[in-house]
Amino acid sequence: MAGLNSPSKLPPPSVGKLLTVLSIDGGGIKGLIPAVVLHCLEGELKAEEDEFKYLNGLLSDISIATSAAPTYLPAHCFTSEDGNKEFNMIDGGAAAGNPVLVSLSELGQEKMKHPELYPMMDRTDDYSNILLLSLGCGVQPPVAAPGWDVATVNQWNLIQWMAEFDASFNLKTSPMLDIIGAATTSVVEYYAYSLFKARNAERNYLRVQTDALTPDMDKMDNADPVNLQNLVDIANKMIEGNVKKINPVTFQLEPIDNTTTYKQELIRYAKILSDERKGRIAKLGSKKY
């Protein structure tokens, strides 16, 4: 959250073995899904209560900010836990629905500017020692897609492409935004998976995503209490379920095997993160971190 080149009390990456990246998709109210995943991960990680207040924000504020989709939900302002930094935020999906490639690009640029800080990267595109956790906000299964056909969409004008209303003239969906959002997110996931696979580092990239949302659950502004609970429930169910990765041919999510669960992978990631931090502290020979 502090930024790659900002002053930080965290042990610097130059004394570590790995670079760690957290990427959270934009998804409106569906941000509850990655919030549940983060809660699971945080349960496996040991920070002192007063640490890092200079950059800490409440998980609720971070989730609201990354879910603040324009026209659906209001922009959100919050301050760091120590009150010294203010964040004015809208949904990250306004720039990148899935910000994984943005994160990797930032690392590449920082490697060029400060190579001494990133000795674990041989090149700007060396991802073999990057640990990346990417959290999705859920999608509908392929069979539950809107079902628009050529005959229908060829009759649409500009307004119909941008907005579809129900009988009460409430915004039902935005076909153009939905199509672009789904396509770009899938392409980013496909590309990121391919990058890590090409460097024999598949296990360093974990995409946590569910494709089991109903149409009502997939709405970015459905804040009905029943829907909120449904999102939490489906996130918990996803964590206990098998890890899925994108099929590079069909672009559909498929289980990697019949035994590995997201919870097991999150526990594995938590151990790696904990060991990385301990290793950095040991190399620095200081407990002030």
C-alpha positions in Angstrom: 0.0 0.0 0.0 2.9 2.4 0.7 4.2 2.3 -2.8 7.4 0.6 -4.1 9.7 3.5 -3.8 8.4 5.2 -0.6 10.2 5.2 2.8 9.1 2.2 4.7 9.8 0.5 8.1 9.3 -2.9 6.5 12.4 -5.0 5.9 13.5 -3.9 2.4 13.4 -6.4 -0.6 17.1 -6.1 -1.1 17.7 -8.4 1.9 15.1 -10.9 0.8 14.7 -13.9 -1.5 11.3 -13.1 -2.8 9.2 -10.1 -4.0 5.6 -10.3 -2.8 2.6 -8.8 -4.6 -1.0 -8.7 -3.6 -3.5 -7.9 -6.4 -7.2 -7.3 -5.8 -9.8 -7.0 -8.7 -12.4 -4.3 -8.9 -15.9 -5.7 -8.4 -18.2 -3.3 -6.6 -20.0 -4.9 -3.7 -18.4 -8.2 -4.8 -15.3 -7.0 -3.0 -16.7 -9.0 -0.1 -15.3 -12.1 -1.8 -11.6 -11.0 -1.7 -12.2 -9.5 1.8 -13.1 -13.0 3.0 -10.0 -14.5 1.4 -7.8 -11.8 3.0 -9.4 -12.6 6.4 -8.4 -16.2 5.9 -4.8 -15.3 5.0 -4.5 -12.8 7.8 -5.5 -15.6 10.2 -2.3 -17.4 9.2 0.0 -14.3 9.6 1.6 -13.1 13.4 2.0 -8.9 13.1 2.2 -6.9 16.4 -0.8 -4.7 17.1 1.1 -1.4 16.8 3.2 -2.2 13.8 2.9 -0.3 10.5 0.2 2.1 11.7 1.8 4.7 9.4 0.5 2.9 6.3 -2.3 0.7 7.8 -5.9 1.2 6.8 -8.8 -0.7 8.1 -9.7 -3.7 6.0 -13.2 -2.4 5.7 -11.9 0.9 4.2 -9.6 -0.9 1.8 -12.5 -3.1 0.6 -14.9 -0.2 0.3 -12.3 1.8 -1.7 -11.5 -1.0 -4.1 -15.2 -1.7 -4.6 -16.2 1.9 -5.3 -17.3 1.4 -8.9 -18.3 4.8 -10.5 -22.1 5.2 -11.1 -22.7 2.1 -8.9 -21.1 3.1 -5.6 -19.7 6.4 -4.1 -16.0 7.2 -4.1 -14.4 6.6 -0.7 -12.0 8.6 1.5 -10.1 7.2 4.4 -6.9 7.9 6.4 -4.1 5.6 7.6 -4.4 4.2 11.1 -2.0 6.8 12.4 -4.0 9.6 10.7 -1.0 10.9 8.7 -2.0 9.8 5.2 -5.3 10.4 3.4 -6.5 8.2 0.5 -9.2 9.3 -1.9 -10.2 6.3 -3.9 -12.5 4.9 -6.6 -12.7 1.3 -7.8 -9.4 0.1 -9.3 -11.4 -1.4 -12.1 -11.7 2.1 -13.6 -8.1 1.5 -14.7 -7.5 -2.2 -14.4 -10.2 -4.7 -13.4 -7.5 -7.2 -12.7 -4.3 -5.2 -11.8 -1.9 -8.1 -11.9 0.0 -6.8 -15.0 0.1 -3.3 -13.6 1.9 -4.7 -10.5 4.4 -6.7 -12.5 5.1 -3.6 -14.7 5.7 -1.5 -11.6 8.2 -4.1 -10.4 10.0 -4.1 -13.8 10.2 -0.3 -13.7 11.6 -0.3 -10.2 14.2 -2.9 -11.1 15.4 -0.6 -13.9 15.6 2.5 -11.5 16.9 0.7 -8.4 18.5 -2.6 -9.4 20.3 -2.8 -6.0 17.0 -3.2 -4.3 15.9 -6.2 -6.4 18.9 -8.6 -6.6 16.5 -11.6 -6.8 15.4 -10.4 -10.3 18.0 -11.1 -13.0 16.0 -9.0 -15.5 13.1 -6.7 -15.5 10.9 -9.5 -16.7 12.2 -12.2 -14.3 9.3 -13.4 -12.3 10.8 -16.6 -11.0 11.3 -15.1 -7.5 8.0 -13.1 -7.3 5.2 -14.5 -5.1 1.9 -13.1 -6.4 -1.5 -13.5 -4.9 -4.4 -12.3 -7.2 -7.9 -12.1 -5.7 -10.9 -12.0 -8.0 -14.4 -10.8 -7.1 -16.3 -13.7 -8.7 -18.0 -14.2 -12.1 -21.0 -16.1 -13.4 -20.5 -19.6 -14.8 -20.3 -19.6 -18.6 -23.8 -21.1 -19.0 -25.3 -18.2 -17.0 -23.9 -15.6 -19.4 -26.5 -13.0 -20.6 -27.1 -14.9 -23.8 -27.0 -12.0 -26.2 -27.0 -13.1 -29.8 -26.1 -11.4 -33.1 -29.7 -10.8 -34.0 -30.3 -9.0 -30.7 -27.2 -6.8 -30.4 -27.3 -5.7 -34.1 -30.5 -3.8 -33.2 -28.9 -1.9 -30.3 -28.1 1.8 -30.5 -25.4 3.4 -28.4 -27.5 3.8 -25.3 -28.6 0.2 -25.4 -24.9 -0.9 -25.7 -24.1 1.2 -22.6 -27.1 0.5 -20.4 -29.9 -2.1 -20.1 -32.8 -1.2 -17.9 -35.5 -3.3 -16.2 -39.3 -2.6 -16.4 -39.0 0.0 -13.6 -36.1 1.8 -15.5 -33.5 0.7 -12.9 -30.1 0.0 -14.4 -30.0 -3.8 -15.0 -26.6 -4.1 -16.6 -24.2 -2.3 -19.0 -23.5 -4.7 -21.8 -20.4 -2.9 -23.2 -18.8 -2.5 -19.7 -19.6 -6.1 -18.8 -18.1 -7.5 -22.0 -15.0 -5.4 -21.8 -14.5 -6.0 -18.1 -14.9 -9.8 -18.4 -12.6 -10.0 -21.5 -9.8 -7.8 -20.1 -9.8 -9.7 -16.7 -9.6 -13.1 -18.5 -6.8 -11.9 -20.8 -4.8 -10.6 -17.9 -5.2 -13.9 -16.0 -4.2 -15.8 -19.1 -1.2 -13.7 -19.6 0.0 -13.7 -16.0 -0.4 -17.5 -15.8 1.6 -17.9 -19.0 4.4 -15.7 -17.7 4.9 -17.7 -14.5 4.5 -21.0 -16.3 7.1 -20.1 -18.9 9.6 -19.5 -16.0 8.7 -22.8 -14.2 7.2 -20.7 -11.3 3.6 -21.7 -11.6 3.3 -22.2 -7.8 4.4 -18.6 -7.3 1.2 -17.3 -8.9 -2.1 -18.0 -7.1 -5.3 -16.7 -8.6 -8.3 -17.0 -6.2 -11.5 -16.8 -8.2 -15.0 -18.4 -8.2 -17.2 -18.8 -11.3 -20.3 -19.8 -9.3 -22.1 -16.4 -8.9 -25.8 -16.1 -9.7 -27.0 -13.1 -11.8 -28.1 -11.3 -8.6 -24.8 -12.0 -6.9 -22.9 -10.7 -9.9 -24.4 -7.2 -9.6 -21.8 -4.7 -8.4 -24.3 -2.6 -6.4 -26.5 -5.3 -4.9 -26.2 -4.4 -1.2 -29.2 -6.4 -0.1 -28.3 -8.1 3.3 -29.3 -11.4 1.8 -26.9 -10.9 -1.1 -24.1 -9.8 1.1 -24.4 -13.0 3.2 -24.5 -15.0 0.0 -21.3 -13.4 -1.2 -19.6 -14.2 2.1 -21.0 -17.8 2.0 -19.8 -18.4 -1.6 -16.3 -17.0 -0.7 -16.0 -19.4 2.3 -17.2 -22.3 0.1 -14.6 -21.3 -2.6 -11.8 -21.3 0.0 -12.6 -24.8 1.0 -12.9 -25.9 -2.6 -10.3 -27.1 -5.1 -7.9 -24.6 -6.7 -8.9 -23.6 -10.2 -6.7 -22.2 -13.0 -7.6 -20.8 -16.3 -7.5 -23.1 -19.3 -5.4 -21.3 -21.9 -7.5 -22.7 -24.7 -11.1 -22.4 -23.4 -10.4 -19.5 -20.9 -12.6 -21.3 -18.4 -11.6 -22.1 -14.8 -10.7 -25.7 -14.2 -9.5 -27.6 -11.1 -5.7 -28.3 -11.1 -6.3 -31.6 -9.3 -8.9 -33.3 -7.0 -7.1 -32.6 -3.7 -5.5 -29.1 -3.5 -7.8 -26.5 -1.9 -7.5 -22.7 -1.9 -7.2 -22.9 1.9 -4.2 -25.2 1.7 -2.6 -22.8 -0.8 -3.3 -19.7 1.4 -1.7 -21.5 4.3 1.3 -22.3 2.2 1.5 -18.7 1.1 1.2 -17.5 4.7 4.2 -19.7 5.7 6.3 -18.4 2.7 5.5 -14.8 3.6 6.3 -15.4 7.3 9.6 -17.1 6.5 10.5 -14.3 4.0 9.9 -11.7 6.7 11.9 -13.6 9.3 14.7 -14.1 6.8 14.9 -10.4 6.0 15.0 -9.5 9.7 17.7 -12.0 10.4 19.8 -10.7 7.5 19.5 -7.2 8.8 20.3 -8.3 12.4 17.8 -6.0 13.9 14.5 -6.4 15.8 13.3 -2.9 15.1 11.3 -4.1 12.1 
